[in-house]
Every structure is written in structure tokens, then in C-alpha cells.
Amino acid sequence: MADKDEIRLFVVGDIQTNCYAYVSAGECLVVDPGASGARIAEALSDVKVTQVVATHRHHDHVGGVRALVEATGAPWAISADDAELAMRAMEVSSHDLSVVMGGLSNPPEPDRLLFEGDVIEVGTASFEVLAAPGHTAGGIVLLGHGSAEGVAFVGDTIFAGGCGRCDLMGGDWGKMKKTLVRLSRLIDPAVTLLCGHGPATTMGYEVATNPYMRPDAERESWSD
């Protein structure tokens, strides 16, 4: 990643979701504003928020989208396969998890639907959309290129030592296993993985140590 680019981290919401702001040449891409959308907009008042992207549809990743896009005027995007349920995220997640969605809201209709191979540009950086079904039907990973070479936003697909749970609506452990193996082959071992919860890691470290990354992995227990 070029020195002039910057990644800002906001940990938001009741379950400590990582929201990232990638800043390049005065422009900013916000990934997974799960809560506190207005406060995120305030914190980014020194740059122009040009795009908002969610890696998947769950409430803790889209609950702050509406407030953020209303404050900044930025368009927002999500995968085509997750878009419909994203707009009902609060109701769906309440049913799945029996949690209260205080302070969050359903996002508006997306301005852009994302598909495998699409490119998102911000300043001198670009991010390639990689389909990553498993945690949800339409999960995606954003793989950096240009001045973002060496980083990837992986949402809840990969965690340090784990992966996203697959026992909620739209989750599929069989698809998750295939996704993890595919990503391990597409993403260079040196790439830093910026996860939806918890610390960052690298693809090489996860391939070497993460039990879920093995092709013969079996479902163990879900935590996120």
C-alpha cells in the first residue's frame, strides 16, 4: 500500500464490528458501516466519502449505511445476491439472533449491485470484487490493487483463526469451504486481511494455521 494512502478503523455497534475507511488522494471508500453512521461521517469530514460498500447484508455491517449516506451523499453498493435482504436487515437479524436493533436502521436501496470481477476505484487505489458465499449467499471480498496492493477487506468470511458462522439464514458451510480454499489460491500470502471483527491477519498465516482453511475442514463451532 502506498504511503500516501491511509486506512482508518472504527469499531462500531454492540458486537464490535470493524468499519474501515480507505483514504486515497482525498477520496474515501467506507467499508461496512454497521452502526454510528453519522459519527463516522463526522470523523471523515476532512475527506470526500465517494463510496460506501458492505461486504455482506447482516445488520452489524449495514446498520449505519443510511445515516452515513444521508450525511455524505455518497452512493452505496452491495452484492446483488445480498441486496434484497440487506434492505430488511433489522427484521431478518432480529429473527435470526433475537437481538435488539436500537440505533440502527435498514439501508436504502443500493445505488450499485456488485458482481464477481467488478472494480471499485478510490483515488489511486482500486478494489476487485471477489464473490465469497458461505457466511451469507452474497458475501464478497475486496482485493486491493494499485496503491491498495497488499490489502483485502474480507468481512466475516475470514477471521484470525476462524471464519464466519454459516448457521444463519443464507449461510452454507459447503460453500464456505469452497470459498476459503479459492481465496487461499487467489490472494497472495503476504496480503493483509482486514476482517469484519477482531484483529487483522495475513493470508499466509491463515493458510498455515487456521483450521477452517484446510480443504478437509469440518464445521466446528461458530462465534461471529
C-alpha positions, 0 to 999 in steps of 0.5 A, a space after each residue: 500500500 502506498 504511503 500516501 494512502 491511509 486506512 482508518 478503523 472504527 469499531 462500531 455497534 454492540 458486537 464490535 464490528 470493524 468499519 474501515 475507511 480507505 483514504 486515497 488522494 482525498 477520496 474515501 471508500 467506507 467499508 461496512 458501516 454497521 452502526 454510528 453512521 453519522 459519527 463516522 461521517 463526522 470523523 471523515 469530514 476532512 475527506 470526500 466519502 465517494 463510496 460506501 460498500 458492505 461486504 455482506 447484508 447482516 445488520 452489524 455491517 449495514 446498520 449505519 449505511 443510511 445515516 452515513 449516506 444521508 450525511 455524505 451523499 455518497 452512493 452505496 453498493 452491495 452484492 446483488 445476491 445480498 441486496 434484497 435482504 440487506 434492505 430488511 436487515 433489522 427484521 431478518 437479524 432480529 429473527 435470526 439472533 433475537 437481538 435488539 436493533 436500537 440505533 440502527 436502521 435498514 439501508 436504502 436501496 443500493 445505488 450499485 449491485 456488485 458482481 464477481 470481477 467488478 472494480 471499485 476505484 478510490 483515488 489511486 487505489 482500486 478494489 476487485 470484487 471477489 464473490 465469497 458465499 458461505 457466511 451469507 449467499 452474497 458475501 464478497 471480498 475486496 482485493 486491493 490493487 494499485 496503491 491498495 496492493 497488499 490489502 483485502 477487506 474480507 468481512 466475516 468470511 475470514 477471521 484470525 483463526 476462524 471464519 464466519 458462522 454459516 448457521 444463519 439464514 443464507 449461510 452454507 458451510 459447503 460453500 464456505 469451504 469452497 470459498 476459503 480454499 479459492 481465496 487461499 489460491 487467489 490472494 497472495 500470502 503476504 496480503 493483509 486481511 482486514 476482517 469484519 471483527 477482531 484483529 487483522 491477519 495475513 493470508 499466509 498465516 491463515 493458510 498455515 494455521 487456521 483450521 477452517 482453511 484446510 480443504 478437509 475442514 469440518 464445521 466446528 463451532 461458530 462465534 461471529 
